[in-house]
Amino acid sequence: MITLALTPGEPAGIGPELVAKLCGKELPARIVIVADHDLILSRARAIGVEAAIPRWERGADGDNEALSVLHVPLRVPSVAGQLNAANGAYVLETLERAIDGCLDGTFDGMVTGPVHKGIINEAGIPFTGHTEMLAERSGTSRVVMMLAGGGLRVALATTHLALRDVPARLTTESLEETLRILVADLRRHWAIARPRIGVAGLNPHAGESGYLGREEIEVITPVIQRLRSEGFDIDGPLPADTLFTPARLQNFDAVLSMYHDQGLPVLKYASFGRGINVTLGLPIIRTSVDHGTALDLAGKGSADESSLLEAIQAAATMASNAAAAGRAPTTRTTQRVGA
């Protein structure tokens, strides 16, 4: 049976109670929650969920449970809705344990809950996001962040950057590598023989022939032309305001946005809370929810677990596909979802 590590993320947020809501559900894989055991049980009680989740130890009885907890102790007690920087190191330890478990084959993949970047940085720990940490911890030179849901796949050329820093990060080398990773993973894990990629421009009207910016002329177009000469089916750079319309989107298997908030609002609107995050190019399987910590909802039991369930299903499918193809699940792979 496939075994997935699950990190609930920020202990004061909705992650722990979303995990608690998995109790009693039919799951597509064995789930090992990497978290403080008492935190999960107490948050379950707080929202009225009956939970008898055993601790997990490899090779022990808990290893055979559908749902178990690999205990990582909180640094200080956590109160729902109240951030505490003292637990910043705890959040990172849960991620490290899950990543290392995937790398050494203990787990077949990992699913991550929402973290709070600000409070981790307030703890004195430089942290820009899951994607960047996964790349560093796994020794991967470049990864690609992609969200899927609502019939869309949107990958990002840049991730968590201030908008003013985006143009400098868009180089022909980085853009070409991102597109190659995107196409390779769509072929490998979505069984799309010749993926069709729509590439958004950076500037309004895709630069309007250089009058509104030259990144399209000097960076994006040369990369697209080079890859098209190799047989890639890539179109662009296209104005984002018309690219993200149904008539245009039906022509593509995925869209590459130049920055975080260019394409993700469209996808999140279309997915109605069921979207998921995928990290392409890693040596391990990783999916994630596509929402935040929702501190205002924490401890109330009203948070929707739909995105978490989608992320679990996707990671389980990826791991099963990897095994069926005769590859170890830790071979570079990514999420599989329906278009």
PAFIBA-370576 format. One line per 3 residues: their letters; for each residue x negated, y, z of C-alpha. Coordinates in Angstrom, 2 decimals. Layout:
a	X:Y:Z ~ ...
This chain:
mit	0.00:0.00:0.00 ~ -1.19:3.51:-0.81 ~ -2.38:5.47:2.24
lal	-2.27:9.25:2.21 ~ -3.70:11.72:4.71 ~ -1.34:14.57:5.58
tpg	-2.52:17.78:7.24 ~ 0.35:19.88:8.67 ~ -1.71:23.11:8.51
epa	-1.17:26.03:10.89 ~ 0.11:24.58:14.20 ~ 2.27:27.63:14.96
gig	4.00:27.44:11.58 ~ 6.60:25.13:10.10 ~ 4.11:22.44:9.06
pel	4.35:20.28:12.20 ~ 8.15:20.17:12.14 ~ 8.25:19.43:8.41
vak	6.02:16.47:9.14 ~ 8.31:15.43:12.01 ~ 11.23:15.42:9.59
lcg	9.56:12.56:7.71 ~ 10.59:10.22:10.52 ~ 13.22:7.79:9.33
kel	12.79:8.68:5.64 ~ 11.85:6.15:2.99 ~ 8.34:7.15:1.94
par	6.43:6.09:-1.18 ~ 3.17:5.56:0.75 ~ 1.74:5.01:4.21
ivi	1.26:8.48:5.74 ~ -1.47:9.27:8.26 ~ -0.82:12.66:9.84
vad	-4.13:14.34:10.70 ~ -3.12:16.51:13.63 ~ -2.70:16.78:17.37
hdl	-0.48:13.85:18.38 ~ 1.29:15.70:21.18 ~ 1.94:18.68:18.91
ils	3.82:16.56:16.38 ~ 5.88:14.79:19.05 ~ 6.74:17.98:20.93
rar	7.73:19.84:17.76 ~ 9.90:16.87:16.78 ~ 11.69:17.02:20.12
aig	12.13:20.78:19.78 ~ 14.08:20.38:16.54 ~ 16.06:17.34:17.69
vea	14.17:14.64:15.79 ~ 13.67:11.30:17.48 ~ 10.07:10.37:16.81
aip	8.02:7.43:18.04 ~ 4.91:7.93:15.94 ~ 1.91:5.83:16.99
rwe	-1.70:6.92:16.86 ~ -3.68:5.72:13.85 ~ -6.93:3.84:13.99
rga	-8.43:2.15:11.00 ~ -7.93:-1.59:11.28 ~ -5.74:-1.28:14.39
dgd	-1.98:-1.86:14.67 ~ -1.23:1.76:13.78 ~ -2.92:1.23:10.43
nea	0.15:-0.72:9.29 ~ 2.73:1.89:10.27 ~ 4.55:3.90:7.62
lsv	3.91:7.03:9.69 ~ 1.10:7.48:12.22 ~ -1.16:10.21:13.61
lhv	-4.94:10.46:13.44 ~ -5.35:12.51:16.60 ~ -7.30:15.75:16.34
plr	-6.88:17.78:19.54 ~ -5.73:21.38:19.52 ~ -8.23:23.83:20.96
vps	-5.46:25.51:22.96 ~ -1.71:24.78:23.28 ~ 0.30:26.02:20.32
vag	3.60:27.90:20.52 ~ 5.89:27.86:17.49 ~ 5.83:31.21:15.72
qln	2.85:32.59:17.68 ~ -0.52:32.57:15.94 ~ -3.61:31.94:18.03
aan	-7.09:32.39:16.54 ~ -8.46:29.86:19.04 ~ -6.90:27.11:16.89
gay	-8.58:28.23:13.68 ~ -11.34:25.65:14.14 ~ -8.70:22.97:14.78
vle	-7.04:23.63:11.42 ~ -10.35:23.31:9.60 ~ -11.22:20.11:11.48
tle	-7.99:18.46:10.32 ~ -8.86:19.36:6.74 ~ -12.42:18.12:7.09
rai	-11.25:14.79:8.52 ~ -8.76:14.32:5.67 ~ -11.22:15.30:2.93
dgc	-13.98:13.08:4.30 ~ -11.52:10.20:4.63 ~ -10.62:10.55:0.96
ldg	-14.26:10.75:-0.08 ~ -15.22:7.59:1.81 ~ -12.18:5.63:0.61
tfd	-10.28:5.52:3.90 ~ -7.42:7.41:2.27 ~ -6.19:7.24:-1.30
gmv	-5.36:10.94:-1.40 ~ -4.32:13.88:0.73 ~ -1.34:16.18:1.06
tgp	-1.75:19.55:2.74 ~ 0.68:21.75:4.63 ~ 0.48:25.56:4.79
vhk	-2.37:27.31:6.58 ~ -2.68:30.94:7.67 ~ -5.84:32.35:6.10
gii	-5.76:35.53:8.15 ~ -5.84:33.86:11.56 ~ -8.65:31.52:10.51
nea	-10.73:34.50:9.43 ~ -9.80:36.29:12.65 ~ -11.39:33.33:14.44
gip	-14.67:34.29:12.76 ~ -14.53:31.51:10.17 ~ -14.82:32.64:6.52
ftg	-11.94:30.96:4.67 ~ -10.34:31.86:1.35 ~ -8.09:28.84:0.87
hte	-7.67:25.09:0.54 ~ -8.83:25.06:-3.08 ~ -12.16:26.67:-2.35
mla	-12.77:24.50:0.72 ~ -11.98:21.31:-1.17 ~ -14.45:22.26:-3.88
ers	-17.22:23.02:-1.40 ~ -16.64:19.98:0.81 ~ -16.54:17.60:-2.16
gts	-19.50:19.18:-3.93 ~ -17.42:20.13:-6.97 ~ -18.75:23.05:-9.00
rvv	-15.40:24.10:-10.43 ~ -11.83:23.20:-9.63 ~ -8.60:24.48:-11.08
mml	-5.50:25.39:-9.08 ~ -2.23:24.43:-10.73 ~ 1.36:24.55:-9.54
agg	4.08:22.33:-10.94 ~ 7.83:22.37:-10.60 ~ 11.00:23.53:-12.28
glr	9.81:22.02:-15.55 ~ 6.66:24.17:-15.57 ~ 2.94:23.68:-15.04
val	0.98:26.85:-14.38 ~ -2.80:26.74:-13.89 ~ -4.93:29.68:-12.76
att	-8.13:31.07:-14.23 ~ -8.81:32.84:-10.91 ~ -7.28:32.12:-7.52
hla	-7.43:34.08:-4.28 ~ -8.98:37.36:-5.37 ~ -8.12:41.00:-4.98
lrd	-6.64:42.17:-8.26 ~ -9.46:44.65:-8.81 ~ -11.98:41.77:-8.74
vpa	-10.28:39.60:-11.37 ~ -11.77:41.09:-14.58 ~ -15.34:40.58:-13.38
rlt	-14.64:36.90:-12.61 ~ -13.27:36.20:-16.08 ~ -16.27:35.10:-18.10
tes	-16.38:33.04:-21.26 ~ -18.18:30.27:-19.36 ~ -15.68:30.08:-16.49
lee	-12.66:30.31:-18.77 ~ -13.93:27.57:-21.09 ~ -14.66:25.23:-18.20
tlr	-11.22:25.87:-16.69 ~ -9.48:25.06:-19.97 ~ -11.53:21.90:-20.46
ilv	-10.61:20.65:-16.97 ~ -6.94:21.47:-17.53 ~ -6.78:19.66:-20.87
adl	-8.74:16.64:-19.63 ~ -6.50:16.15:-16.61 ~ -3.30:16.56:-18.61
rrh	-4.55:13.83:-20.94 ~ -5.65:11.53:-18.14 ~ -2.83:11.87:-15.67
wai	0.16:13.09:-17.62 ~ -0.53:10.81:-20.62 ~ -0.32:13.78:-23.00
arp	-2.55:12.88:-25.93 ~ -2.89:16.44:-27.23 ~ -1.85:18.93:-24.55
rig	-0.42:22.22:-25.75 ~ -1.74:25.11:-23.69 ~ -0.45:28.68:-23.69
vag	-3.02:31.20:-22.45 ~ -1.82:34.48:-20.97 ~ -3.64:37.72:-21.61
lnp	-5.03:39.67:-18.69 ~ -3.74:43.10:-19.61 ~ -0.24:44.36:-20.49
hag	0.69:43.39:-24.06 ~ -2.45:41.19:-24.06 ~ -4.55:44.31:-24.33
esg	-2.69:45.68:-27.35 ~ -5.68:45.36:-29.72 ~ -8.05:46.85:-27.15
ylg	-6.05:49.96:-26.28 ~ -5.06:48.53:-22.89 ~ -8.25:46.61:-22.14
ree	-10.90:44.59:-23.96 ~ -10.97:41.36:-21.95 ~ -8.73:39.67:-24.52
iev	-11.12:40.61:-27.35 ~ -14.42:40.01:-25.60 ~ -13.68:37.05:-23.32
itp	-10.39:35.21:-23.86 ~ -10.12:35.07:-27.66 ~ -13.67:33.78:-28.28
viq	-13.10:30.89:-25.87 ~ -9.79:29.95:-27.47 ~ -11.30:30.07:-30.95
rlr	-14.21:27.86:-29.91 ~ -11.95:25.23:-28.34 ~ -9.51:25.32:-31.25
seg	-12.43:24.58:-33.58 ~ -12.95:21.39:-31.56 ~ -9.32:20.35:-32.03
fdi	-7.76:21.71:-28.84 ~ -4.14:22.85:-29.17 ~ -4.41:26.24:-27.44
dgp	-2.50:29.42:-28.24 ~ -3.28:32.91:-26.98 ~ -4.00:35.28:-25.52
lpa	-0.27:35.93:-25.23 ~ 1.48:38.79:-23.41 ~ 2.60:37.38:-20.07
dtl	5.94:39.19:-20.15 ~ 7.00:37.23:-23.24 ~ 5.01:34.04:-22.61
ftp	7.09:33.27:-19.52 ~ 10.38:33.02:-21.38 ~ 12.22:29.75:-22.13
arl	11.76:30.03:-25.88 ~ 7.98:30.33:-25.56 ~ 7.49:27.91:-22.66
qnf	9.12:25.02:-24.50 ~ 6.13:25.04:-26.86 ~ 3.59:24.30:-24.12
dav	2.73:21.51:-21.71 ~ 1.02:24.00:-19.40 ~ 0.25:27.68:-19.14
lsm	-3.01:29.22:-18.00 ~ -2.55:32.46:-16.07 ~ -5.42:34.85:-15.56
yhd	-4.63:35.59:-11.91 ~ -2.59:34.29:-8.99 ~ 0.50:36.49:-9.14
qgl	0.79:36.56:-12.92 ~ 2.44:33.18:-13.37 ~ 3.22:31.75:-9.96
pvl	6.24:33.96:-9.19 ~ 7.88:32.59:-12.34 ~ 7.19:28.99:-11.37
kya	8.30:29.44:-7.77 ~ 11.55:30.98:-8.93 ~ 12.14:28.12:-11.37
sfg	11.27:25.36:-8.89 ~ 13.71:26.51:-6.17 ~ 11.47:25.49:-3.27
rgi	10.49:22.13:-4.74 ~ 7.27:23.21:-6.41 ~ 3.93:21.72:-5.48
nvt	0.28:22.70:-5.68 ~ -2.33:20.54:-7.40 ~ -6.11:20.83:-7.40
lgl	-7.56:19.70:-10.73 ~ -11.15:18.63:-11.23 ~ -11.76:17.18:-7.74
pii	-13.24:13.73:-7.03 ~ -10.20:13.09:-4.79 ~ -6.43:13.36:-5.07
rts	-4.90:16.44:-3.47 ~ -1.40:17.87:-3.62 ~ 0.22:20.49:-1.42
vdh	3.38:22.35:-0.63 ~ 3.70:25.67:-2.44 ~ 5.05:27.72:0.47
gta	3.57:29.50:3.47 ~ 3.63:29.00:7.22 ~ 7.03:30.74:7.68
ldl	6.34:31.72:11.28 ~ 9.80:33.24:11.60 ~ 11.36:29.80:11.02
agk	8.95:27.77:13.13 ~ 10.56:25.75:15.90 ~ 14.10:26.31:14.68
gsa	14.50:23.14:12.63 ~ 15.85:25.00:9.58 ~ 12.75:24.76:7.36
des	13.25:22.75:4.16 ~ 10.95:19.75:3.68 ~ 11.71:19.36:-0.06
sll	8.33:20.65:-1.26 ~ 6.48:18.37:1.17 ~ 8.41:15.33:-0.04
eai	7.65:16.26:-3.65 ~ 3.95:16.62:-2.84 ~ 3.88:13.22:-1.12
qaa	5.66:11.55:-4.03 ~ 3.26:13.13:-6.51 ~ 0.14:12.10:-4.59
atm	1.45:8.54:-4.21 ~ 2.16:8.34:-7.94 ~ -1.31:9.65:-8.75
asn	-2.96:7.09:-6.49 ~ -0.85:4.26:-7.92 ~ -1.67:5.30:-11.46
aaa	-5.37:5.42:-10.64 ~ -5.25:1.94:-9.15 ~ -3.22:0.56:-12.09
agr	-5.76:1.95:-14.53 ~ -8.54:0.14:-12.70 ~ -10.08:3.29:-11.24
apt	-10.77:3.95:-7.60 ~ -8.33:6.61:-6.35 ~ -11.32:8.82:-5.56
trt	-12.23:9.06:-9.23 ~ -11.62:12.62:-10.43 ~ -7.89:12.82:-10.75
tqr	-4.91:15.08:-10.20 ~ -1.23:15.09:-9.54 ~ 1.38:13.54:-11.78
vga	4.80:15.17:-12.01 ~ 7.51:15.26:-14.60 ~ 7.46:18.08:-17.12
